[in-house]
């Protein structure tokens, strides 16, 4: 799994590498510029092909007049190190025979950026960047947004705000963002104002949380990473991107010798008559992910209709909290799922579930929790809450109202609830009370838009419950379940409905090598 570095962590890693003599600031800037050029040519290989002259021959890069027929790049440079990267790109493209126009914000505060600006001035001019100057350079083969990088933390105003707003309004072909599109918060993915839409974003060493959160993916286009030689200085406590499953987790997904109860017994509570569909989805998913046994606890009046719908899932009448407490006396039950299709049942049912058994609380259980905040005191470290944004706002209204990163919101919620919080969405955030945090981004090539269908969240709750039943730690159950859930949607593709998700799990597991 990939590590994501915040802006502060990235700066600290760079400074540590410089302090220990591994690199200099100019080294890092040169490597960044080289990486941007390489990423552009890899993403658009046609740019590496020479432009033929009228006679059909490629131009001689030493011939100044031939430059008028060469490929053309327009580079927008800001006053900081992001702008310094842009000057390196300008110099490298010039050396490759490109015609390069550099438009820069007045003033350069970063020492290394000033050095690279002067290196560029020995080769070409620097035009003052204005909104009008932006419009005066149509038809270039490549545009480079090196205005503002990961250090930006507030909205831009005045002339520079107007310039970025103008850039955001322009439909520029092959616009490349250096690190992040200007105006995008690298830690949260939130737009701090107008943000250009890049076709390619090239970032350094590690992705940033904002590449995967909120509006980040919509503005970044394709995301490419460049190694600048500071991997050894990354912090230990970085956020994890759940873009793969570790070998040890894949190994655990397989089954060894034993009987059904040695592989876990999950209990899923269902609602009354006509309300059992969501719980049945969760129960089937728990069984598919490998729980040895799954029981559906249903009100007595709903036994017949559920019996007509399930086979391998067992049924047990469960009329009230007392019946649930009695069921939980059976210590073979190793995980419990409460919420999908449950309906507005009494808080006593949730109170009975909070006996220390590993527990997933989803959907209606979260509504019950929101209405009965005294139950928070009974949440424990084997609980997993799985709210979408609306449910999160009901359970944690003050946190949801705070502007800022979903990471900060989920971490604060996990600390308050003393359990795992899985904040669902295309940019799912999974946080533990310890501060440990993971992001699963169903974006870019791993997009799974087909999950936007009724019942898919119930299946996710079931997969996680099944993993808990099998003995997975809550954080591992949450991250693994989220990964597999999205993988199933991609494997099935268009036309997906929630019923398809559990049944595509075997294929996904086989493809992982389970």
C-alpha positions in Angstrom: 0.0 0.0 0.0 1.2 3.5 -0.9 2.0 6.2 1.7 0.5 9.7 1.3 2.4 12.7 2.6 0.8 15.9 3.8 2.4 19.1 2.7 4.2 19.4 6.1 5.4 15.8 6.0 6.8 16.4 2.4 8.6 19.5 3.5 10.0 17.7 6.5 11.3 14.8 4.4 13.0 17.2 2.0 14.6 19.1 4.8 15.8 16.0 6.5 17.3 14.7 3.2 19.1 18.1 2.7 20.2 18.3 6.4 21.8 14.9 6.1 23.6 15.7 2.9 21.7 13.3 0.7 20.7 16.0 -1.7 20.6 19.8 -2.1 17.6 21.9 -2.8 18.8 22.5 -6.3 19.2 18.7 -6.8 15.5 18.2 -5.8 14.4 21.0 -8.1 16.4 19.6 -11.0 15.0 16.1 -10.5 11.5 17.4 -10.2 11.8 19.2 -13.5 13.3 16.2 -15.2 10.5 14.1 -13.8 7.8 16.5 -15.2 9.3 16.4 -18.7 9.6 12.6 -18.6 6.0 12.2 -17.4 4.7 14.5 -20.1 6.4 12.6 -22.8 5.3 9.3 -21.4 1.7 10.4 -21.1 1.7 12.0 -24.6 4.3 10.1 -26.5 3.4 12.0 -29.7 5.2 15.0 -28.1 8.5 13.1 -28.3 8.2 12.9 -32.1 10.0 15.7 -34.1 7.9 18.2 -36.0 8.6 18.0 -39.7 9.5 21.0 -41.7 7.8 22.0 -44.9 10.2 19.7 -46.7 9.4 16.8 -44.5 12.6 16.9 -42.4 12.7 17.4 -38.6 14.2 20.8 -37.7 17.7 21.2 -36.5 17.4 22.3 -32.8 20.5 24.5 -33.2 18.8 26.5 -35.9 16.9 29.4 -34.1 14.6 29.9 -37.1 13.6 26.2 -36.9 12.3 26.8 -33.4 9.4 28.6 -34.9 8.3 25.2 -36.4 9.2 23.2 -33.3 6.8 22.2 -30.6 5.8 25.0 -28.3 5.3 25.0 -24.5 3.9 27.8 -22.3 5.0 27.6 -18.7 3.4 29.6 -15.8 5.8 30.1 -12.9 4.9 31.2 -9.4 7.1 32.9 -6.8 8.0 29.8 -4.8 9.7 26.4 -5.4 6.8 25.3 -7.6 7.8 28.1 -9.9 11.4 27.0 -9.7 10.4 23.6 -10.9 8.7 25.3 -13.9 12.0 27.1 -14.8 13.8 23.8 -14.9 11.1 22.4 -17.2 11.5 25.4 -19.4 15.2 25.0 -19.7 15.0 21.3 -20.4 12.4 21.7 -23.1 14.4 24.5 -24.7 17.4 22.2 -24.7 15.3 19.6 -26.6 14.5 22.1 -29.3 11.1 23.3 -28.1 10.0 26.9 -28.4 9.3 28.0 -24.8 7.4 30.9 -23.4 7.7 31.6 -19.7 5.0 33.7 -18.0 5.9 34.4 -14.3 4.4 36.1 -11.3 6.4 39.1 -10.3 9.0 38.4 -7.6 10.7 35.1 -6.7 11.1 34.5 -2.9 12.7 31.0 -2.8 16.5 31.0 -3.2 16.6 27.9 -5.4 13.8 29.2 -7.6 15.8 32.4 -8.1 18.8 30.4 -9.2 16.7 28.5 -11.8 15.0 31.6 -13.0 18.4 33.1 -13.7 19.5 30.0 -15.5 16.4 30.3 -17.7 17.0 34.0 -18.3 20.3 33.1 -19.9 18.3 31.2 -22.5 15.0 33.1 -22.9 12.7 35.8 -21.6 10.4 35.9 -18.7 7.1 37.6 -19.5 5.0 39.1 -16.7 2.0 36.9 -16.0 -1.3 38.6 -16.4 -4.8 37.4 -17.3 -4.4 39.0 -20.7 -1.0 37.4 -21.2 -2.6 34.0 -20.5 -5.0 34.6 -23.4 -2.2 35.7 -25.8 -0.7 32.2 -26.0 -3.2 30.0 -27.7 -2.4 26.8 -29.5 0.6 25.6 -27.6 1.5 21.9 -27.6 2.0 21.9 -23.8 1.0 24.1 -20.9 2.7 23.8 -17.5 1.0 25.1 -14.3 3.9 25.7 -11.9 2.2 28.6 -10.1 1.3 27.2 -6.6 2.1 23.8 -5.2 1.5 22.0 -2.0 2.2 24.9 0.2 -0.9 26.8 -0.7 -3.4 26.9 2.3 -5.7 29.8 1.6 -7.7 31.3 -1.2 -5.8 33.5 -3.7 -6.9 37.1 -4.0 -6.1 40.2 -6.0 -4.3 40.0 -9.3 -2.9 36.5 -8.8 -6.4 35.3 -7.8 -7.7 36.7 -11.0 -4.9 35.1 -13.0 -5.7 31.6 -11.6 -9.4 32.2 -12.1 -8.7 33.0 -15.7 -6.6 29.9 -16.1 -9.4 27.8 -14.6 -11.8 29.1 -17.2 -9.6 28.3 -20.1 -9.9 24.9 -21.9 -6.1 24.4 -22.4 -5.1 21.2 -24.2 -2.4 19.2 -22.4 -2.3 21.3 -19.2 0.1 19.8 -16.7 0.0 20.6 -13.0 3.3 20.5 -11.1 2.5 18.7 -7.8 -1.1 19.9 -7.6 -3.3 22.2 -9.8 -2.9 25.7 -8.5 -5.6 26.6 -6.0 -6.1 23.0 -4.8 -5.4 22.2 -1.1 -2.9 19.3 -1.1 -4.0 18.0 2.3 -7.8 18.0 1.8 -8.4 18.0 -1.9 -10.7 21.1 -1.4 -10.7 23.9 -4.0 -9.6 27.1 -2.3 -11.0 29.0 -5.1 -11.1 28.5 -8.9 -8.9 25.6 -9.8 -7.6 24.7 -13.3 -8.5 21.2 -14.6 -5.2 19.5 -15.6 -4.9 16.6 -18.0 -1.9 15.4 -16.1 -0.6 16.1 -12.6 3.0 15.2 -11.8 3.8 14.9 -8.1 7.0 14.1 -6.3 8.1 11.2 -4.1 4.6 10.4 -2.8 1.0 11.2 -3.6 -0.7 13.8 -1.4 -4.0 13.2 0.3 -5.6 15.9 -1.8 -4.9 13.9 -4.9 -7.5 11.4 -3.7 -9.9 13.5 -1.6 -12.9 15.7 -2.4 -12.4 17.7 -5.6 -8.8 16.6 -6.1 -9.3 13.8 -8.6 -11.6 15.9 -10.8 -8.9 18.5 -11.2 -5.8 16.4 -11.4 -6.6 14.4 -14.5 -4.1 11.6 -14.8 -1.7 11.3 -11.8 2.0 10.5 -12.3 4.6 10.1 -9.6 8.3 11.1 -9.8 11.1 9.7 -7.6 13.3 12.5 -6.4 15.5 10.4 -4.0 14.0 11.1 -0.6 12.1 7.9 0.0 14.3 7.0 3.0 13.2 10.2 4.8 9.4 9.6 4.7 7.7 9.7 8.1 6.5 6.5 9.7 3.1 7.9 10.5 2.0 8.8 7.0 -1.5 8.2 5.8 -1.9 4.9 3.9 -3.5 4.7 0.5 -5.4 1.4 0.2 -4.5 0.7 -3.4 -3.4 -2.9 -2.9 -3.7 -5.6 -0.3 -0.5 -6.7 1.5 0.6 -10.3 0.9 -0.1 -11.2 4.6 -3.7 -10.1 4.2 -4.1 -12.0 0.9 -2.8 -15.1 2.6 -5.3 -14.7 5.5 -8.2 -14.4 3.0 -7.6 -18.1 2.2 -8.8 -20.9 4.4 -6.9 -23.5 6.2 -8.1 -26.7 7.8 -11.0 -26.6 10.3 -14.8 -26.7 10.5 -17.3 -24.0 9.9 -17.2 -22.4 13.3 -13.4 -22.3 13.3 -13.8 -19.8 10.5 -16.2 -17.5 12.4 -19.9 -17.1 12.9 -21.5 -13.8 11.9 -24.9 -12.7 13.2 -26.7 -10.1 11.1 -29.9 -8.5 12.5 -32.8 -7.9 10.1 -35.8 -5.7 10.1 -39.5 -6.6 10.2 -41.8 -7.8 7.4 -40.8 -6.4 4.0 -37.5 -4.9 5.5 -35.1 -7.8 5.2 -33.5 -7.2 1.9 -30.6 -5.1 3.2 -29.7 -7.6 5.9 -29.9 -10.5 3.5 -27.4 -8.7 1.3 -25.1 -8.2 4.2 -25.5 -11.8 5.3 -24.7 -13.2 1.9 -21.6 -10.9 1.6 -20.4 -12.2 5.0 -20.8 -15.7 3.9 -19.0 -15.1 0.5 -16.0 -13.5 2.2 -15.4 -16.7 4.1 -17.3 -16.6 7.4 -17.9 -20.2 8.3 -21.4 -19.6 9.3 -23.8 -16.7 9.1 -27.1 -16.3 10.9 -29.8 -13.8 10.1 -31.6 -12.7 13.2 -35.2 -11.7 12.3 -38.4 -10.8 14.1 -40.7 -13.9 14.3 -43.3 -12.3 11.9 -40.6 -12.1 9.2 -39.3 -15.6 9.4 -41.3 -17.0 6.5 -40.4 -14.3 4.0 -36.7 -14.6 4.8 -36.8 -18.4 4.7 -38.1 -18.1 1.1 -35.0 -16.0 0.2 -32.0 -17.7 1.9 -30.5 -21.1 1.9 -26.9 -21.3 3.2 -27.6 -18.4 5.6 -29.3 -19.7 8.8 -32.3 -18.1 10.4 -33.0 -17.4 14.0 -36.1 -15.6 15.5 -35.1 -12.5 17.4 -37.9 -10.4 18.7 -36.2 -8.0 21.1 -33.1 -7.0 23.0 -33.5 -9.9 25.4 -33.5 -12.4 22.5 -30.3 -10.7 21.2 -28.6 -11.0 24.5 -29.5 -14.6 24.7 -28.1 -15.3 21.2 -24.8 -13.6 22.1 -24.3 -16.1 25.0 -23.3 -18.4 22.2 -19.6 -17.6 22.1 -19.3 -19.2 18.6 -20.8 -15.9 17.4 -17.6 -13.9 16.6 -19.1 -10.8 14.9 -22.3 -8.9 14.7 -23.8 -6.6 12.1 -26.5 -4.2 13.1 -28.3 -1.6 11.0 -29.0 -2.6 7.4 -32.8 -2.5 7.0 -33.2 -2.6 10.8 -35.8 0.1 10.9 -36.5 2.5 13.9 -36.0 -0.2 16.6 -35.6 0.7 20.2 -32.2 1.8 21.5 -32.2 -1.3 23.8 -31.4 -3.4 20.8 -28.2 -1.5 20.1 -27.4 -1.5 23.9 -27.6 -5.3 23.9 -25.3 -5.5 20.9 -22.6 -3.5 22.7 -21.4 -6.4 24.8 -17.8 -6.5 23.5 -18.5 -8.7 20.4 -16.8 -7.3 17.2 -19.5 -5.2 15.7 -20.4 -3.3 12.5 -22.8 -0.4 13.0 -24.4 0.8 9.7 -27.4 2.5 8.4 -30.3 2.5 10.9 -28.0 1.6 13.7 -26.2 4.9 13.2 -29.5 6.7 13.3 -30.3 5.0 16.6 -26.8 6.0 17.9 -27.4 9.6 16.8 -30.6 9.8 18.8 -29.1 8.1 21.9 -25.7 9.7 22.5 -25.4 8.0 25.9 -24.6 4.8 23.9 -21.3 6.4 22.8 -19.9 5.6 26.2 -20.4 1.9 25.4 -18.7 1.9 22.0 -15.4 -0.1 22.1 -12.3 -0.7 20.1 -13.9 -3.7 18.3 -16.7 -1.5 16.8 -16.7 -0.2 13.2 -19.0 2.6 12.3 -19.7 2.9 8.5 -21.5 6.2 7.8 -21.9 7.9 4.5 -21.8 11.7 4.6 -25.4 12.1 5.6 -25.2 9.6 8.4 -21.9 11.1 9.6 -23.6 14.5 9.8 -26.3 13.0 12.0 -23.9 11.2 14.3 -21.2 13.9 14.4 -23.0 17.1 13.4 -20.4 19.4 14.8 -17.5 17.6 13.0 -19.5 17.5 9.7 -20.1 21.3 9.9 -16.4 22.0 10.2 -14.8 23.0 6.9 -11.7 21.0 6.2 -10.4 17.6 5.4 -12.4 14.4 5.6 -9.2 12.9 7.2 -9.5 15.4 10.1 -13.2 14.8 10.4 -12.8 11.0 10.5 -9.9 11.1 12.9 -11.8 13.3 15.3 -14.9 11.1 15.1 -12.8 7.9 15.7 -11.2 9.5 18.8 -14.6 10.6 20.1 -16.3 7.3 19.5 -13.3 5.2 20.6 -13.7 2.9 17.6 -13.0 2.6 13.9 -14.9 5.1 11.7 -15.2 4.4 8.0 -16.5 7.5 6.3 -17.8 6.2 3.0 -17.6 7.8 -0.5 -15.5 7.7 -3.6 -12.8 9.0 -1.2 -13.4 6.7 1.7 -11.5 7.5 4.9 -10.9 4.9 7.6 -9.6 6.2 10.9 -8.7 4.6 14.2 -8.8 6.1 17.7 -5.0 6.0 17.7 -4.8 8.5 14.8 -3.9 5.8 12.3 -5.7 6.7 9.0 -6.2 5.1 5.6 -7.7 6.5 2.4 -9.3 4.3 -0.3 -9.8 6.3 -3.4 -12.1 4.8 -6.0 -10.8 7.3 -8.5 -8.6 7.6 -11.6 -8.0 4.1 -13.0 -9.6 2.5 -9.9 -12.9 4.4 -10.2 -16.0 2.4 -9.4 -19.0 4.6 -10.2 -21.2 1.5 -10.4 -21.2 1.4 -6.5 -23.7 4.3 -6.6 -26.6 1.8 -6.4 -29.0 1.0 -3.6 -27.8 -1.7 -1.3 -24.1 -1.5 -2.1 -23.3 -0.1 1.4 -25.2 -3.1 3.0 -22.9 -5.4 1.1 -19.8 -3.5 2.3 -21.1 -3.9 5.9 -21.5 -7.6 5.4 -18.0 -8.1 3.9 -16.5 -6.3 6.9 -18.6 -8.3 9.3 -17.5 -11.5 7.7 -13.8 -10.5 8.0 -14.4 -9.6 11.7 -16.0 -13.0 12.2 -12.9 -14.6 10.7 -10.7 -12.8 13.3 -9.4 -9.9 11.3 -8.5 -6.8 13.4 -11.1 -4.1 13.0 -8.8 -1.8 11.0 -7.8 -4.6 8.7 -11.4 -5.7 8.2 -12.4 -2.2 7.3 -9.5 -1.5 4.9 -9.7 -5.0 3.3 -13.4 -4.9 3.0 -13.4 -1.5 1.3 -10.7 -2.6 -1.2 -12.6 -5.8 -2.1 -15.9 -4.0 -2.3 -14.6 -1.6 -5.0 -12.7 -4.3 -6.8 -15.9 -6.3 -7.1 -17.6 -3.3 -8.7 -14.8 -2.8 -11.2 -14.8 -6.5 -12.0 -18.5 -6.5 -12.8 -18.7 -3.1 -14.4 -21.8 -1.4 -16.0 -25.2 -2.7 -15.0 -24.1 -3.6 -11.5 -26.7 -4.0 -8.8 -26.0 -4.8 -5.1 -27.0 -8.4 -5.5 -24.1 -8.9 -7.9 -21.4 -7.8 -5.5 -21.2 -10.9 -3.2 -21.3 -13.2 -6.1 -18.4 -11.6 -7.9 -16.2 -11.9 -4.8 -14.9 -15.4 -5.6 -13.6 -14.1 -9.0 -11.9 -11.1 -7.3 -10.3 -13.4 -4.7 -9.0 -15.8 -7.3 -7.5 -12.9 -9.3 -5.7 -11.8 -6.1 -4.2 -15.2 -5.7 -6.3 -16.4 -2.8 
